[in-house]
């Protein structure tokens, strides 16, 4: 019984009449350093042109073409080769060209 009274007393002394919101000094949210409108939402014309250009190339030539672009840092990723679909990350990159390969030839591309 004595222990219960001591524990109850300690719990009550830890409580105060001040609400958690009393410590808030500002009610406005901080402004972000960059707005979403500053980030590109569409692939560049270079990425789109290169994606179209590599269709019909061998896988090796397509990757060299994509990664050899000097005006932008583009990357290539094989997402399908013949009947094998590969597990890929779900992140979306406007500078990445996804390749679908059939019999060693790029047959389809997409940005992302």
C-alpha positions as CSV (number, residue, x, y, z in Angstrom):
1,X,0.0,0.0,0.0
2,X,2.8,2.4,1.0
3,X,4.6,1.8,-2.4
4,X,1.4,2.5,-4.3
5,X,1.0,5.8,-2.5
6,X,4.6,6.8,-3.3
7,X,4.3,5.8,-6.9
8,X,1.1,7.8,-7.2
9,X,2.7,10.8,-5.6
10,X,5.6,10.6,-8.0
11,X,3.4,10.3,-11.0
12,X,1.3,13.3,-9.9
13,X,4.4,15.5,-9.3
14,X,5.6,14.8,-12.8
15,X,2.4,16.3,-14.2
16,X,2.0,20.0,-14.4
17,X,-0.7,22.3,-15.4
18,X,1.2,23.5,-18.4
19,X,0.0,22.0,-21.7
20,X,2.5,20.8,-24.3
21,X,1.3,23.6,-26.6
22,X,2.4,26.3,-24.1
23,X,6.0,25.7,-25.1
24,X,5.3,26.4,-28.8
25,X,6.8,29.8,-29.7
26,X,5.6,30.1,-33.2
27,X,2.4,28.9,-34.8
28,X,3.6,29.3,-38.4
29,X,5.3,26.5,-40.3
30,X,8.8,27.2,-41.6
31,X,9.0,27.8,-45.3
32,X,10.8,25.1,-47.3
33,X,14.1,26.1,-48.8
34,X,12.9,24.9,-52.2
35,X,9.5,24.6,-53.6
36,X,8.3,21.6,-55.7
37,X,8.0,23.8,-58.7
38,X,11.8,24.2,-58.8
39,X,12.3,20.5,-59.6
40,X,11.9,19.2,-63.2
41,X,8.8,17.0,-63.7
42,X,9.5,16.0,-67.3
43,X,12.5,14.4,-69.0
44,X,14.8,16.6,-71.0
45,X,14.6,16.7,-74.7
46,X,18.0,15.1,-74.8
47,X,16.9,12.2,-72.7
48,X,13.8,11.7,-74.9
49,X,15.8,11.9,-78.1
50,X,18.4,9.5,-76.9
51,X,15.7,7.1,-75.7
52,X,14.2,7.1,-79.2
53,X,17.6,6.9,-80.9
54,X,18.8,3.7,-79.2
55,X,15.8,1.6,-80.3
56,X,17.2,-0.9,-82.8
57,X,20.7,-0.8,-81.4
58,X,22.4,-3.7,-79.7
59,X,22.3,-3.6,-75.9
60,X,26.0,-2.7,-75.7
61,X,25.8,0.1,-78.3
62,X,22.7,1.5,-76.6
63,X,24.3,1.6,-73.2
64,X,27.5,3.3,-74.6
65,X,25.4,5.8,-76.4
66,X,23.3,6.7,-73.4
67,X,26.2,6.9,-70.9
68,X,28.4,8.7,-73.5
69,X,26.2,11.8,-73.7
70,X,28.3,14.7,-72.6
71,X,25.6,17.3,-72.2
72,X,23.8,15.4,-69.5
73,X,24.6,12.5,-67.1
74,X,22.2,9.9,-68.4
75,X,22.1,6.3,-67.1
76,X,20.9,3.1,-68.7
77,X,19.1,0.2,-67.0
78,X,17.9,-3.1,-68.5
79,X,14.4,-3.9,-67.2
80,X,13.6,-6.8,-69.5
81,X,15.7,-9.2,-71.5
82,X,13.8,-11.6,-73.7
83,X,11.3,-13.4,-71.4
84,X,13.0,-12.2,-68.2
85,X,11.6,-9.2,-66.4
86,X,14.0,-7.9,-63.8
87,X,13.2,-6.5,-60.4
88,X,13.9,-2.8,-60.3
89,X,13.7,-0.1,-57.8
90,X,10.6,2.1,-57.8
91,X,12.4,5.4,-57.7
92,X,11.8,7.6,-60.7
93,X,14.8,9.3,-62.3
94,X,14.3,11.6,-65.3
95,X,17.9,10.9,-66.3
96,X,17.6,7.1,-66.5
97,X,16.6,5.3,-69.7
98,X,15.0,1.9,-69.1
99,X,15.8,-0.7,-71.9
100,X,13.8,-3.7,-73.0
101,X,15.9,-6.1,-75.0
102,X,14.8,-8.9,-77.4
103,X,17.5,-11.1,-79.0
104,X,20.2,-8.6,-78.1
105,X,18.4,-5.6,-79.7
106,X,16.7,-2.7,-77.8
107,X,13.0,-2.9,-78.8
108,X,11.5,-0.5,-76.3
109,X,12.7,2.3,-74.0
110,X,11.1,4.4,-71.2
111,X,12.3,7.2,-69.0
112,X,12.4,6.6,-65.3
